[in-house]
Amino acid sequence: MDGGATEFQELVEKGELATKHRKLEEAHNYLNQALKMNQNSPRLMRVLGALYLSESKVEDAENYFAKAIALDPEDTKSMTGFAMCKIMQGDHKTAHPILVRALSKEPTAALSMHQLLECSFALGQYDEVISALRRYIAIKPSDAEMTFCLAGCLYKAGEIEEARSMLKSVLEISPGHKGAIELRDRIECESTMGENTNSAAGREDVAPPQQKSDKNAPQIVQNDAFTVSIDVELEKLNEQKKKRELDGVKEGCKKIIESGRCSSTQLLTAKALLAETSILEGDLASANRLYDEILGEDPTFSRAICGRAALRANEGSWDEAEDLFSKALQFDGSSDVAYAGLGTCCQQKGDNTSAWSYYQKALAINPENSRALLGTIETGYQLGNLDGIEAAIKGYLEMHPIDPNFLYSLAGCYYAQGRYAEAQEEIEKILLFDPEHANALELRDAIAEKMGIPAEQQGFGDKPTV
C-alpha cells in the first residue's frame, strides 16, 4: 500500500472514530480531506452517510449511502443506513426490500432486524420478517427476545400453532418473560372463546414483538411502528450510555417515560436506564429509588435486579449481591449482566475458576460485555489461560476494531506469549489514533527490547526487523 493510500485510510478511520464519539466537526475535517483524495471509496461514502445521519441531515445521508451502495452493492451496512433514512422519511415500502436483502447477507445484524420489524408492522407484511427471524434464531437459538419477535410475527400472520411453539421456546430460555406469558395467555383465551385463529382479523391491536402489553395502560390501540421505534430508541440510548453521553440518555429516557405510549416493559427499561445513569453520575440514592419503583411494579424485572445487585456489591455486601444476580438469572436465563456479576462475586472471593466460567457464559451471550471481558483478562492471567484471553478479545474486536484499550490488551496478550511481531502490529494500530498513548509507548519499547530493535528504529510505523 503506497503512502497516499495509507494516508487516505487513516483519514477515513479517524473520521469514523470521531463520528462514533460525536466529535462531528472533527469528523467533517478528516472526511473532507479524504474526499479530496478519493471520491470512489464505498467505505468513505458510508461513513459520510453516518455522519450526516447523526446530524439529522437525512437527505444528505441518504445520498451518501446510495453512493456507497452504487460502489459496493454488497455492503450491508450501507443498505441498512439507506433503509434507515427511508424509514425516517416514512417510506417503509422502499426500505423493506433493502433490509430483506441486507439480512439475507448478514442474518444476525440486530439493527437491520429491528428496522425490518418496524417496516413489517407498518406495512402489515410478515412473510419476509418471519423468514429473516428464523434464520437469525437458527444461528442464535438462545436469543429470547428475537424468538419472542418471531412468535409475535407468527401470531399476527395467523400461524398460531407455530407461534405457540416459539413462545414455549422463549419461556424455556427465560421463564419469567412477561411478554411471552401474556401472548401465550391471549392465544389460549382466544382459543377457548372459539375465535378464528387462522385469521389475522382481531389481532391488529396486539403489542408488537419485543414489547409487552400493559394491562393498566389507557385502552388505546398502540401504533406498531411507533412502539417498535421506541425499542430502537432505547437501543440507541444504551449505546449513548456506553459512551458516557449521560445528559442525552436522561433526556431520551424522560421523553419515552412521558410519552404515555410505550409498553410496560419499555417504560421499565427506560427507568432502569435512568437508574444506571444515576449510578454513573454517583447519585446512588436516586438509583436506589428508581430500582424500588421498578421492582415495585415488576419484581421479576431482571435488569433492575442486576442493578440492585451492583449497588450491593459497591457497598461490599458481596453475599447479597451474589444472591441477587442468581435471582435475576431465574427470571432471565439469558442475562449476560447477571453472569458477569456472578463472575465478579466469585473473583472477589478468590475463586478464579468459577469466575472464569461465569465470564465465558456472559461473553457467549454478549461478546461486548466489558465487565465480562475485563474479568476474563484478569482471571485468565491468574489461570494461565492466554488462549482464552486472546479468543475473547478478538471476539470483541471483530465488532470494535479500533478500540484502543482492548487493542492494548490484545498486544499485551501477544507479548505474554512471546509473539512480539504480532504485539507490535497492535501497538501500531493504537498509535495511529493516539500517538501519545503512554501504555502503548511503554509496551512498544519493551517489545523493541525483546526483538533487539535499535532505539532509532522504534518510532511509530516502523516494521519489526527480524
N, C-alpha and C positions, 0 to 999 in steps of 0.2 A: 504494500500500500504506500503510495507516494505521500509526500508531505502535505500537499493540498487536500488530498482525500482524508488524511488523518485530522487536519485542522477542521474540515467540514464536519466530520463525525463528532469531534469534541464539541463543536458549537451546538450541534443538534442535541447531544446528550446533556449538555449544560442547560439548554433551553427547556428540555423535557423535565429535568430536575427542578428548575425554577418554577415551571408551570405547576408541578405537583405540590410544591411548597407555597404556591400562590404568590410568588415574587414576580408579578406579572410584567412590570416594567423591565425588569432584568431579563425575563424570558423573551420579550419582544426584541430586546437588543441583540441577544445571541441569535435568535431565529432569523432576524432581518439580515444579519451578517451572513448566515448560512444560505439564505435565499439568493443573495448576490453571487454566491459561488456555484449553486446548483438548484435549478428550478424543476428538476425531474426526479427528485427523491421522494418515493411514496411515504417513507418514514417522516420526512420533514413536513410534508403536506398534512399527515395525520396529526403530528404534534401541533402544528399551527391550528388545525381544526379544534383540538382540545383546548388550546389557549383561548381562542375566540369564544368557545362554548363556555369556558369558565368565566368569561366576561359578559355572558348572556347575549352575545352578538351572534344570534342563531343563524342568520342568513350567511354571514361570513364563514362561520364554522361549517355550515353545510357545503359551501363551495369548496373549501379545502378538503373536506372528507371525500367529496365527489372526485376531486383531482387525484387524491390518494388511491381511490378505487380504480380510476382510469389507468393509473400507472401500475397498480398491482391488484388485479381483480380477485386475488385470493386472500387479501388482507382482512381478516375477520374483525380486527379492532376498528378499522376504518368503516366497515359495514355497520358495526354497532353504533359508532359515533354518528354516521349519517342517519341511521334509523332514529336515534335519539332526537336529532334535530327535527325530523319529520313529526315525531310524537309531540314535541313541544309546540309545533305548529298545528296540531290537531289532525294531522294527516296519517291516521293509523293504517289506512289502506295501502299506502306506498311503503310504510315501514315494515308491515307484516312479512311479505315475501323475502325481504332483505334479511330480516332476523332469522327466518326459517333457514335460509342459505348459510348464514354465519354459524348457526348451531349445528348444521349438518357437518361442518368442518371442525368445529370446536364444541363438542357436545356438553361440556361441563362449565361453559362460560356463564357464570351466575348473573352478571349484569344483562347479557343478551337474553337470558331466560326470563328475568323479571320484565324486561321490555316486551318480550313476546307475549307474556301473560297479560300485560296491560292492553296490548293490541287485540288479543283474542277476546277479552271481555268487552272491549269497546265495539268490536265488530260482530260479536256473537259467533265466532268461528273457533271450533275446538279441536278439529282433527289434527292439524299440524302441531299444535302445542302439546297435545296428548302424545303424539309420536316423539316429539323432542324430549318430553319428560321421561318417557320410557327409556330412551337412550341414556339420559342422564342417570337414572336410577340403576340401570344395568351396570354402570361404572361405579356409582356411589350408592350402593344399596342401603347404607346406614343413615342416609340423609333424611331425617324425619320430616323436615319442612317441605322438601321437594316431593316426597312421597305423598304428603298431605295435599300439595298443589295438584298432583295427578288425580288423587281421589276427588277433589273438588271439581276439576275439569270433567272427569268421567261422569260425575253426578249431573253437572249442567248439560252434558251431552246425552243424558238418558241411559248411560251404561251402568245401571245400578249395581248389578252383581259384582262387576269388576271394581266399582267404587268401594263396595263393602270389603272386598279383599284387600284393597290398598289401605283402607282405614284400619283393618286388622294389623297390617304390617307396621303402620305408624305407631299403634299402641303397643306393639311388641318392642319397638325401639324406644319409645317414650310413653310409658304407661299413663302419665298424667297429662297428656296432650289435650288441652281443653277443646281446641277446635275440632279434633278428630272425634272426641266424645260427643260433642254437640251435633256434628254432622251425622254420626252413626245413629244417635237417638232420633234425629229428624227423619232419617231414612226409615227406621223401624216404625216410627209413628205414622208416616205416610203409608207404609205397607199395611199396617193394622187397620188404617182408615179406608183401605181399598182404593187409594189413588192410583192413577195410571202411571206407573213408574217407568214406562217406556217412552214417555213423552217429556219434553223439556218444559212444557207448559206448567205454570205454577211454581217454577223454581227460579224465576227471574230475580227474586229478592234474596237469594241465598248469598251469604257473605263469600266473597271470592277467596281462592286459596291463599294460604299464608296469612290469614287473619281469622279471628274468631268472632262469632256474633255476640253482641252484648244484649243480654235479655233485659237489662234495666235501662237501655237507651231509649230515647224517644222513638215512637213507632213510625219510622220513615224508611222508605226504600233507599238503601245505600247505592251510590253510583259505583259500579265495579271498577272503572278506570281510575276514579278518584282514590278509592281505598287501596288499590294496588300501587298507585303513585305514592301513597304515604309510606308503604313498605320500602319503596326505592329511596324516598327522602330520609327515612330512618337509617338506611344503609349508608347514605352519604354523610349523615350526622355522625355515625360510628367512625367513618374514615376521618372526619374533622377532629373527633376526639383523639384519635391516634396521633394526629399532627399537633395536638395541644391548641387547636383553634377554639378555645373554650367559650368565648363570647358568642361565636356563631352557633355553637352547639346549644347553648342555653336559649338563644333567640329562636332557633328552629324548633326545639322541643316545646317551648311555650306556645308557639303558633299551632303545633299539632294538638296539644292539650286543649287549647282554647277553641279549636275549630268546631268541636261538637259533632264531628262527622267521622271519627275514627272508631275502630272496633275496640273492644275491651283490652285485647292483647296489645294493640298498637298504643293505646293510652298508657298501659302499664310499662311498656317498653320505653316510651318517651320519658316517663317518670324515673325509670331505672337509669336512663342516660343522664338525666339531670342529677341524680344521686352520685353517679360516677364522676360527673364533672365537679360536683361539690367536693368529693374526696381529693381530686387532683388540685383543687384550689385550697385544700387544707381545712375546709369547712365541714368537719366531721359531724357536727351537731345537725346541720341541715341534711346530710346524707342519712343519718340515723332516722330522722323524722320522715324522710321520703320512703325509706325502707319499711318503717312502721305502717305508713299509709298503703303501700303496695301490698304488703303481706296481710294487712287487714282486709283488703279486697280479695286477694287470692293467695292463700297460704302455700300453694304449690308452685308459685312462680319462681323457677329455679334461678333466674338471673339475679333476682333480689336476694334469694337465699345465699348465693355466692358472694354478693356484695356485702351482706351482713357478716359472712364468714371472714372476708378480707379485713373488715373492721376489727373483728375479734382477734385475728392474727396480729394486726397492727398494735393492739393493746397487750399482746403477749399471752392471750388466752388460747394457746395452741390446741388444747384438747377440745374446747368448744368449737373452734374453727374447723377442726377435722370432722367433728360430728355434723356440722352444718354443710360442709362440702359433700359428705356422704349422703346427707338428706337430699341435697339438690340432685344428685345422681338418681335417687329413687324416683324422682318426678321427671327427669330428663336424662336418659341414659347416654345421650349424645352431646353432653355439655363438656366441651374441651376445657372451659374455665374451671369446672369442678375438678376434673382430673389433674389439671395443673396445680390447683390449690392443694389437693391431697399430696401431690409430689412435694410441694413446698413444706407442708407439715412434716412429712417423713424426712426430708432433708434437714429440717431444723432439729429433729431428734437424732440425726446422725445415721439414719437408715438409708444410705445412698442407693442400695439395690432396689428397694421398694420405690424410692423417689424416681429413679430412672424408669422403672416400669410405668408409673403413672404419667410421667412426662411423655413417654412414647405413645401412650394411649391418647393423650391430648393432641400430639402432633399428627397422629393418624387421622384425627377428625379435622384438625385445622393446622396446617403446616406454618401458618403465620402467627401462631400464639407465641408472643415474645417471651412470656414468663416460662413457658414450657421449653422454649428454645434455649434460653439462658440457663435454666435448670439442667437441661441436657448437657450443655457445655461444662457446667460446674461439676456435676456428678460424673460425667464421662471421664474427665481428667482424674478424678478420685478413683474410678474403677478401671482406668487404663483402656477405656473403650474409644480409641481415637477414630476407628472406622465408623462407629455410630455417630460420633460428633460430626464428622465430615458429611455423612449422609443427611443428617438433619439440617445442617447449614445450607447445603446445596439445594435441598428441597425448598427452603425459604428463598434463596437467591434466584431460583427459577422465576419467582413472582416479583422479586425486588432486586434486580441485578446490579443496582448501583447504590445499595445501602452500605455506607462506609463502615458502620460498626460491625456488621456481620461479614463484610469482605475482610476486615481486620481479623475477625475470629477465625475465618477460614485460613487466612495466611498463617495465623498462629498455630492452627491445627497441622497444616503442612510442615511448618517449621519443627514442631514437636516430633513429626515422623521422619525428619531428615530430608524432606522433599523441598530443598531450598529454591530451586528454579521456579517451581510452581508457587511457592510462597512469595517470591519476588514479583511474579506476574500480578498477584492480587494486590500487593502493596502499590504497584504502579497504577492500578485502576483507582485506588483511593487518592493517590497524589495528583491524579488528573483533575479531580474535583476540589481537592483540598491540599494544596502543596505544603501547607504548614501543619498538617496533621501530626501532632507530636508523637503519638504512639507508633504511627506508621513509619515515621522517620527513624525512630529508635529501632524498630524491628528491621527496617531496611539495612541499617548499619550492622546489626547483628548477623543478618543473612550474608551481607558482603564479607564480613569477617570469616564466617564459616566457609564461604566459597573462595576466599583468597582474592577478592577483587580489590585492587588498589583504591585508595581514598579518592583519587582524582577521577575515577570512573564510577563513583557511587551516586552521581546526580540523577535526577528524575528522568526516566525514559531510557536509561541505559539497559541494554540486554545483558544477561549474565554471560561471562566469558569462561567457558569450561573446556 
